[in-house]
Amino acid sequence: MHTVLLLLSLVFPFFQTPDSAMGTEPPREVRNIAAPVYSLLTAGSADPYLSSFDSLAGAALFSSREELLQAKGDPVSITPDPIAGGEAYRYADATVGVEGGLVVYVHVEPQQAREYGLVINGRTIDPLASDLRSILGRVDYAAEDGDVYMRGTAALKIYRNPSSGAWEGIDLFDEFSS
């Protein structure tokens, strides 16, 4: 997408409009560009997919411990996390991994999502009634135990039962901290 915009900006210098013209209808020359190219240029917020993975269940990745507590309140329990290191903050709707004072992962079980909803970036999704691929886009990595969707270095992994295909959990994490 960025390459297309760069190439078009080199070929069509009239794409740069003065600030006073922002928000008005584009010049006739731009409207005459082939429809697919024009739709790419104007799509922006109309994208049905989530363009980033910033938070899951109200816990933002890489937020500080203090920001986590401010956003979600006191956890039901705090336990050592022997797999990821650090501590696991257990809330009714999610488990949040905190290491070095920062949120490094968020995990939601199916029961938690059924009871409290599955909230990604503040958007509530029903993982049982919704087709997650219609919201998340194509799978970036298909693993034996689930599907991984990437947005930059943030990964959202949907763990699936190998036999039934039913989802067993969702994790939000950074690919470099896993």
PyMOL commands that set and color helices and strands:
alter all, ss='L'
color gray80, all
select helices_A, chain A and resi 2-11+13-15+19-21+28-31+35-46+65-72+110-116+132-136
alter helices_A, ss='H'
color red, helices_A
select strands_A, chain A and resi 55-56+59-60+77-80+87-90+95-99+102-108+118-120+123-125+141-143+146-151+154-160+167-174
alter strands_A, ss='S'
color yellow, strands_A
deselect
rebuild
show_as cartoon
